[in-house]
Amino acid sequence: MRAQRGFSLIEVLLATMLLAAGLALAFATLRAATATATRGEAIAQRNEHMRAVELFLRRRIGGMRPVQFGMNAETGMPRRFEGDATSMRFVADLPDYLGRGGPYLHELTIVDGQDGARLEVAFTLVLAGQTHPDDPPREPELLAGPLREATFRYRGITAENRLGEWSDHWEMSDRLPVQVEVTLRDIEGRAWPAIVVSPQLSAGFVGSSL
């Protein structure tokens, strides 16, 4: 019988090269699919976190109450709301799952860090117009960060009973603003959805104070 002819060296090398190319293509496709899935998951987590923070801010700011949490030593007027470009203080009822419930001073603060700005919140119990810190004091909690930009602005009602201009400093600590704006931009420069909140009790309270 005639001996069977084997593969030549060139044929073996060609087959090896084709196999290597196929494996390289398969691995590249797998890496691309994994990277796409990872990016998609990161974007989904980012969007979910943004929605959670936005909902928290809208509920907390929208639910603020004209409750006194101290006295202004300079004017002798009660302190019911304080705000500037980087901090905001007001009283709102705290849900039971965040504390003991009831009126709590909410302190929203933008803190600069090495990696960027952070948005933090702290809670302090308010009784009879005074704050009563926990013992030991509760540490501020991180809401968002790192951020490239984070600012607060406020609007009130003018003496002519019209909506005033936006300001990054609230002058009347005994009154609540009519609108509060929170602007956030992530560390990569992408803007968060605009957050403009009208406190539920602000209009009647401010109107009665003018």
C-alpha positions in Angstrom: 0.0 0.0 0.0 1.1 3.5 -0.8 2.1 5.5 2.3 -0.2 8.4 3.2 1.3 11.8 2.5 1.8 14.1 5.6 1.4 17.9 6.1 4.2 20.0 4.9 5.9 22.5 7.3 4.4 25.5 5.4 0.9 24.0 5.8 1.4 23.5 9.5 2.7 27.1 9.9 -0.2 28.5 7.9 -2.7 26.6 10.0 -1.0 27.8 13.2 -1.1 31.4 12.0 -4.8 31.1 11.2 -5.6 29.6 14.6 -3.6 32.4 16.4 -5.4 35.1 14.4 -8.8 33.6 15.2 -7.9 33.3 18.9 -6.6 36.9 18.9 -9.8 38.1 17.2 -11.9 36.2 19.7 -10.1 37.6 22.7 -10.3 41.1 21.3 -14.0 40.7 20.8 -14.4 39.4 24.3 -12.4 42.3 25.8 -14.4 44.8 23.8 -17.7 43.2 25.0 -16.4 43.1 28.6 -15.3 46.7 28.5 -18.7 47.8 27.0 -20.6 45.9 29.7 -18.4 47.4 32.4 -19.0 50.9 31.0 -22.7 50.3 30.8 -22.8 49.1 34.3 -20.8 52.1 35.6 -23.2 54.5 33.7 -26.2 52.7 35.1 -24.8 52.9 38.7 -23.9 56.6 38.2 -27.4 57.4 36.9 -29.0 55.4 39.7 -26.9 57.3 42.3 -27.8 60.6 40.7 -31.5 59.8 40.9 -31.2 58.8 44.5 -29.3 62.0 45.5 -31.7 64.1 43.5 -34.8 62.5 45.1 -33.2 62.9 48.6 -32.5 66.6 48.0 -36.0 67.3 46.6 -37.7 65.6 49.5 -35.5 67.2 52.2 -35.5 70.7 50.7 -39.1 70.5 49.6 -40.2 69.4 53.1 -38.4 72.2 55.1 -40.4 73.8 57.8 -40.3 77.4 59.3 -39.0 76.0 62.6 -36.5 78.0 64.6 -33.2 76.3 65.4 -31.5 79.2 67.2 -31.3 83.0 67.4 -29.3 85.4 65.3 -27.0 87.2 67.7 -26.6 90.3 65.4 -30.3 90.9 64.6 -32.1 89.2 67.4 -34.3 87.4 64.9 -35.0 83.6 64.9 -32.9 81.5 62.6 -35.1 79.4 60.4 -33.0 79.2 57.2 -29.4 80.0 56.4 -27.7 79.5 53.1 -24.8 80.6 50.9 -23.1 79.2 47.8 -21.5 76.2 49.7 -23.8 75.5 52.7 -27.4 75.4 53.6 -29.2 74.9 57.0 -32.9 74.3 57.6 -35.3 72.2 59.6 -37.3 69.3 58.2 -38.9 66.2 59.6 -36.5 63.3 59.5 -37.9 59.9 58.5 -37.7 57.2 61.1 -35.3 55.1 59.1 -32.7 58.0 59.2 -33.0 58.7 62.9 -35.6 59.0 65.7 -38.0 61.0 63.5 -39.3 64.5 64.2 -37.7 67.9 63.3 -34.0 67.8 62.6 -31.6 70.5 61.5 -30.3 69.6 58.0 -26.9 70.9 57.2 -25.9 70.5 53.5 -22.2 71.4 53.0 -19.9 71.5 50.0 -16.4 70.5 51.2 -13.3 70.8 49.1 -11.0 67.8 48.9 -7.8 66.7 47.1 -9.8 64.7 44.6 -12.6 67.3 44.2 -15.6 68.7 46.1 -17.9 66.6 48.2 -21.6 67.2 49.1 -22.2 66.1 52.7 -25.2 66.2 55.0 -25.5 66.2 58.7 -28.5 66.0 61.0 -29.1 67.5 64.5 -32.2 67.1 66.6 -34.2 70.4 67.2 -36.3 70.8 70.3 -37.9 74.1 71.6 -36.1 76.1 69.0 -32.6 74.8 70.0 -30.3 72.1 68.5 -29.5 69.1 70.6 -26.5 67.2 69.1 -26.2 63.4 69.6 -23.7 62.1 72.1 -21.4 61.1 70.5 -22.0 63.5 67.6 -23.1 62.1 64.3 -20.5 62.4 61.6 -21.6 64.1 58.3 -22.7 61.6 55.6 -21.4 61.7 52.0 -24.1 62.4 49.4 -22.1 62.9 46.3 -18.5 63.2 45.3 -15.9 63.8 44.0 -17.4 66.7 42.1 -15.9 69.4 39.9 -18.6 71.9 40.8 -21.3 72.2 43.4 -23.3 75.4 44.3 -26.5 76.5 46.0 -28.7 79.5 45.0 -31.9 80.9 46.4 -34.9 83.0 45.4 -37.5 84.9 47.5 -40.5 87.2 47.1 -39.8 90.9 46.7 -41.7 93.7 48.4 -43.8 94.0 45.2 -44.9 90.4 45.7 -42.8 89.2 42.7 -40.3 86.4 42.3 -36.9 87.9 43.0 -33.6 87.2 41.3 -31.3 84.2 42.0 -28.7 84.8 44.7 -25.9 82.7 46.1 -26.5 84.1 49.6 -29.8 84.2 51.6 -30.0 87.3 53.7 -33.2 86.8 55.7 -32.5 84.0 58.2 -36.0 84.3 59.7 -37.7 83.4 56.4 -37.6 80.5 54.0 -36.7 81.0 50.4 -39.4 80.3 47.7 -37.0 78.3 45.5 -33.7 76.6 46.0 -31.4 75.5 43.2 -28.7 72.9 43.5 -26.1 72.7 40.7 -23.8 69.7 40.5 -21.2 68.7 38.0 -19.2 65.4 38.3 -15.4 65.2 38.3 -15.4 64.7 34.5 -17.4 67.9 33.9 -20.7 66.3 33.2 -23.7 68.2 34.6 -26.3 66.5 36.8 -29.9 67.2 36.0 -31.1 70.6 37.2 -32.4 70.5 40.7 -34.8 73.4 41.5 -37.1 72.9 44.5 -39.9 75.0 45.9 -40.3 74.3 49.7 -44.0 73.5 50.4 -44.4 75.9 53.3 -42.2 78.7 52.0 -44.8 80.8 50.1 -47.3 81.3 52.8 -44.7 81.8 55.5 -42.7 84.3 53.5 -45.8 86.1 52.4 -47.0 86.5 56.0 -43.6 87.9 57.0 -43.4 90.7 54.5 
